[in-house]
Amino acid sequence: MSWGGFKKAVHRASNTVIIKDIDKINDKDFELEERKYGTLKKNCQQLVTESKGYLDSFRIVSSSQLKIAEVLQNLNNDVDSTTKGSSHQNANESYLQIVQDLDSQVMKRLDEPYIETVMNPSLKFERYFKEIDEAIVKRHHKRNDYEAAKAKVRRLTDKPSKDVNKLPTCEKELQLSKEIYESLNNQLKQELPQLIQLRVPYFEPSFEALVKIQYRFSTESYTKLSQVQQYIDPQLRNHYIDGTLDRNIENLLNQMKNLDICTLGFAT
């Protein structure tokens, strides 16, 4: 804060002592628009945060998916060579190749459009809040000046000064402060609703782009991942539905439990 700004702040703080309830200026219409603006600002800032988080999450999922595919490939190839050339190995290799493609190509093709059409518009909209906030703070300051001028005139009217020029001077200050306040107040009351109304046509293209990007990613992922199914036994799906797969897994777990090596840890 500059020295001039500091002196004004001190002066306004001292004015609060002389301002009574009768001097205060209330504008319900402005207060309503200010609350609406506050809600818009909060939602837009949250949109900025969540849109960035959405892209980060996409990248994390893609990276984690790739790591899982690599671990599964190592799990089957490095430990035991009996699966080489089998449909199981082919499925793992196909899955690894597909997620590599999704991570290196699909995500990169979606990154730039998402940033350009979803993230950047919300960031640009958010930048206007600083100027609007400054105008609202200025409006509050001018209201305080107006209230202080009213208080001075009221006090001189109730208790006239020996200086006959003091009241006319304060009345001129009152008129000037009133005009400045009302001009800014009216401007904000007119433009804040316009800003709020503009949010729909402004963000509508971003919403459409978001849906298209999600659809494209989901479609390409489904199309590519469907290729892995040719290496998977089609009966597995039916086994999953009728509960056979769960029973088979339970049998395998029981076989593991029956291994002597699994009981060594419990020996005393």
N, C-alpha and C positions, 0 to 999 in steps of 0.2 A: 504494500500500500504506500502511495506517495505521501509526502508531508501534507500536501493540500487535502488529500483524501482523509488523512488521519485527523486533521483539524475539523473537517466536516463531520466526521463520525463522533468526535467529542462534543461538537456543538449540538448535534441531533440527540445525543445521549442526555445532555443537560436540559434539552427542551422537554423531555418526557416528564420532568418535574412539574412544569407549569400546565401541561395538557391535562384537562379533566374530561370526564365522560361526555360532557356537553359539546366539547370541541372535536371529538373523534368523528372520522369520516368512515362510513360503512357502505359497501356496495355489494349487495347479495349476488347480483348478476356476475360481477367479476369473480367473486369467491367461488361461484359454481364453475365457471370456465377454468379457473386456476386448478380446481380439484380434478376436472376432466383432463387438463393438460398434465397434471402430476401422474395420473393413471396411464396416459399415453406414454409418457417418458419412462415410467417404470417398466411397462410392457416391452417397449422398444429396446431398452437396455438389456432386458432379459432375453429378447430375441437375438441380439448380438452375441450374448454369452452362449446361448443354446445352439445357435447355428455354427459357431466355432467348435463347440463341443461335439456336435453331430459329425462334422468332418473329421475331427480328431478320433472319434470313436470308430468311424468307417476305416480309417487308416490302421487303428489298433486291431480291429477285427481281421482285416486283410492280412496284416503281419502275423497275427497269432494263428490264423488259418494256415498260412504258409509254414510256420514253424511246426505245427501239428503234423502236416503232411510230410515234412522232412523227418520228423521223429518216427512216424509210422514206417516210413521207407527204411530207415536205419534199423528199426526194431525187427523188421522181417528179413533184411538182407545180411546184417552184420552178425546176428546171433546164430542163425541156422540157415544153411544153404538149401534145405529141402524144399523151400517154397519157390525157388527160382524157376521161372518159366511157367508157374502155375497161374490160374486165373486170379488168385488172390494177389500175387505179385503184380500182375498186369493192372489190376484195379488200383493198387497203391501207386504204381508208376503213372497211370493215367490221371489219378487224382492230384498227384504232385505237379504234373505238367500243367494241369488246368488251373490250379490255385496260383502257380507261378505266373501264368498268363493273366489271371485276374488281378494279381498284385502289381505286375509290371506294366500292363497295358490298359486294362479297363479302368483301374483307379486313376491312372494318370490322365486318361481321356475325360474323366468326370471331375477331377480336381479343378481345373481351370474354369469350366462352365459354372460349377457350383460357387466358386469364389466370386466370379464376375456377376452372376445373376441373383445370388441369394445373400452372400455375406456382404459384399461391397455396398449394395443399396441400403441395407440396414445400418451400416457404418456411416454412410453419407447422411442419412436421415438423422442419426444420433448427433452429428456434429452441429446441427441447428440448435440443439438444446442449450448450448453454452450462450449463444446470443440471446435466446429467449429468456433464459434465467437472468441474464444481466439486465434485460429490459424490465423484468418483473421486480428485481431488486431495486432498480432505479425508480420504478413506480411507487414502491413502498417508501423510499426515501422522500419522494416528492409529496406523498401523502403526509408524511411526518412533518415536512416543512409547511404544508397547508394547515395542518392541525395546530402547529406552533404559532403560525400567523393569526389564526382565529383566536387562540388563547390570548395573545398579546392585545388584540383589538378588544376582546371581551373585558380584559382587566383594566384597560385604559378607559373603556366606557363606564365600567362600574366605579372606577376610582380615577377620575381625570388627572392628567399630569399638569404641572404648572407651565410646562412647555406646550403651547397651543399647537405647535407644528408636529408634535410627536404622534398624535392620533392620525392625522391625515397621511403622514408618512407610513405608518403601520397599515393603514387601510389600502394604500397603494401596493405595499408588499403583499398584503392578503389577496388582492385582486390578481396580481402577477402569479403568485404561487398557486392560486386556484386555477388559472388558465393553463399553467404548465402541467399541473396534476391531471386535470380533466382531459387535456389533449392526449397525454400518454395513456391514461386509463381507458378512454374511448377507443384508442387505437388497438390496445390489447384486447378489449372486449369484442372488437370486430374481427381481429386477425387470429386469435386463438381458436375460435370455432372453425375458421377456414382451414387452419392447420390440421385440426382434428378430423375434419371431413376429408382432407386430402390423403389420409393414411390408407384408405381402402383402394383407390385407384393406383396409389404409389406401390403398395405391397402386393397387389393382385398379380402382376407379372412374375414377381419373385415366387409366390406360392405356386403358380402354374409351372415355373421352371423347376421348383423343388419336386413336384409330383412327377414331372417328365424324367428328371434325373434318377429318382428312385425307381421308376418303372424301367428305365433303360438298364440300370445296374441289376435289378432283380431279373429282368428278362435274359440279359447276357449271362448272368450267373447260372440261372436255371438251364439255359440252353447248353452251356459248357459242362455243367456238372451232370446233366442227363447222360452224357457220353460215358460216364463211369458205370452206368447201370448195365451196359453190355457185358461187363466182366463179373457181374454179381448174379448169383443164383436167383432166378425169379421166384423160386419157392420160399426164399427168405422172407419176402413180404407176407405171404400167407402164414408162415410160421410165426411171424410177429403178431399177426392179427389173432390167430387161434391160440396163442400162448405157448406154442411148441418151443419158440426161441428162448423164452424165459426158463422153461424146464431144462433145456439143453445147457443153458448157462449155469443153472443151479447144479446140474450133474457134474459139469466141469469143475465148479468150485468145490464140490464134495470130493472129487478126485484129487484136487490140490491139497485139501485138508488131510487126506489119507496118506499123503507122502510123509515119510519119516522126517524129512528135512524140515517140514513145517511144524513138527512137534518138538524140535530140539530147543527152541526158544523157551518152551514152557517146562523143560526138564529142571528138576531141583537136585 
